[in-house]
């Protein structure tokens, strides 16, 4: 949902208009086990590493689903960490260095709200906030081990006593949660991206009598 109205991806894209494109390759419901397999298709060797300013890797909410209640999405904790490391290693193999990679932990889970969603579908509560926290910690540790940046959403959002306003249904980000993520991410990206030149001159600066001189 990052490119829906008020989504965090859309917010970043708006801030970076005419500086760089924000490309969304997030896939609903996917976990690291599946993402690791398709990453080489999403970012290929021919994708120019020189023109890639940053890559975010944002997983854990699905991996941390409880195995007995959601075996399809669940990935064991150790495998989750190994999969993140594998994705970082792949990116490095196509010349995207660790200083351009930002891991994002899963956000916290508001159990009562998510339980309502599960019950409405005839299911039991299939995630726990404490379990999600273990995956968030593992994500932070992988970032330390691999030398990448990390945005620990799970911890940051819970500094606000009532973090439920950051979530639309207990699991997915609300408008406020999207704004929070966009702001936190921007504080990490700003140094890298604010210095980028604007592509093509502002229209008032184009020489209308000789546009070729301004535009070519």
N, C-alpha and C positions, 0 to 999 in steps of 0.2 A: 504493500500500500504506500510505498514511499513517494510515488508520483501522483497520488490522489490529491485533491484540493487540500492545501495546507500540509501536505506531506513533507518530510524532512528532505527527501531528494529533490522535490520541486523547489523548496526554499533555497537549497544550495545552487540549483540550476539558475534560479532567478538572480542570485547574487553574482553569479559568474557569467552572465550573458556577455558575449563578445570577448570573453577571456578564455574560457574552455568549456567543453561539453561535459555534462554529468550523465554518465551512461549507467542505466539501471539494469543489473543482471541478477537481481534478487528474485527468487522463485518461491511462490507461496507453498508453505508446508514442507519445504526441503530441509534435510539435515546435512551434517558435514560428510557423512558417508557417501551421499549422492553428489554433493557439491564437489567433492574431491575428484570424482570421476569425470564430471563435465567441465571442470575449470579449464583444461587445455582447449576445449572447444569454444569457451567464452573469451579467453584471452590467449591468443595464439602467438607463436614465435614471430609472425609477421606484424603483429600489433606493435607499432613503434614504441619501444620502451622510452625513447627520448621524449615523446610527446605525452607520456603518462605521468601526471603530477602526483597522483595519490590513488591508492586502492583501499577500500574499506572491506573488511571481512566481518560479517555480522551474523553469528550463529549461536545457538545454545537453547533457545526457547523450545525448539522441537526435539533436539537431542536429549534434553533433560526430562522429556515426558516419561512417566512411570512405565517400566517395562511390562508389568503384568496387565496394565490397563490400556496401554498404547504401544504395543510391540512394533508397529509399523514405523513409527517415527523415532522411537527410542534408540539412542546410541550410548553404549557404556562410557563412563567418564574418562577412562584411560584412552579409549579409542577416539573419543572427541578431541582430546588434547593432541593425540598423534595425528589426527586428520588436519587440525589447524596447522601443525608444524609442516605437514606434507604440502599443504596449500602455499605456505610461505616459501618452502623450498622450491616449489614449482615456479612461483613468481620470480624468485631470484634466478632460476635457470633461464628465464626469458628476459633477464637483465632489468627487472624491477626490484630495486634494492630495498633493504629492510627499512631504511629511513623514509620510504614513501608508502609503507604499509601501516594501516591503522586497524587493529582488532577492536571490535565492539562487543562487550559482554551482553548477554540477554538482560532485558529489564527485569525488575522484580515481578512476581506474580501476585495478584490480589485474589486470594483463593476463593472468597465467598462469591465474588462477581463471576469468576470463571466457572465455579461449580454450578451456578444458575445456567450458564451456557451449555455445560455438559449435560445437566439434568434435562434441559429442553430437548436435547437430541437423544434422550434415553440412556445416557452414559453416566458413569460415576466421575468424580473429580479425578482427572488424569495427569495432574501436575501438582507439585508442591513448591512453595517459595524457597524453603530450606534446600531442597534438591537443586533448584535453579541456581541458588547461591553457590553451591559446590562447583557447578559448571562455570559460573562467572569467575570464581577464584582460579579455576584451572586455566581459563582464558587469559587472565592477568599473568599467571605464571608462565604460560607459553610466550607471551609478549616479552617478559623479562628474559627468558631463555634465548629467544631469537633476536632480541634487540629491536623490536618494532615498538611503535607507540600503541597505547591502549586507552580506550574510553570505557571506564567501569560504570556502566549505566546502573547496574544492580545496586551498587553502593551509593552512587550519587543521588539516585532518585529516592532512596530511603532516608536520606538526610532530612527530607521533608517528611514530618511525622505521618501525614496522610498522603501516601503516594498514589492513591487510587485515581486521583484526578489526571494522572499521566497516562492512564489506560482506559480504553473505550469499553472493554468487556472483561477486564481483569488480566488479559494476556496481550492484546494488541495495543499499540500506542494511540492515544487520543490526540486531538489537535494540540493540546497543551504538551503532551509527551513528545509529539513530533517537533514542536518549537524548541523544547528543552534539548532534544538530541541535536537538532540543527545548530543551536547556539553553542553547545559543548563541542561539536565537531568543528564549527567555524573557528573557535578559539585555537584549535590545533592546526587548522589549515591556513589560517589567515597569513601567517608569515610566508608560507610557501606560495600562496596564490595572489596576495594583494599586489605583489610586485609584477605580476604578469602584465604585459602590455595589452591594450585593447586591440582587437582585430579590426583593422580598417578605421579610417578617421571618422570623427563625428561629422554629421552631415553639413553643419555650418562651416566646417573646415575644408570641405571639398571645393576645389577651384571649378566653379560651374562653367567657366569659359574653356577650360581644358581639363576635364575630369580624369583623362588618362594620366596626367601628371600626378594626381592625388591618389589614384586607385590602382594603378598598375606598377 
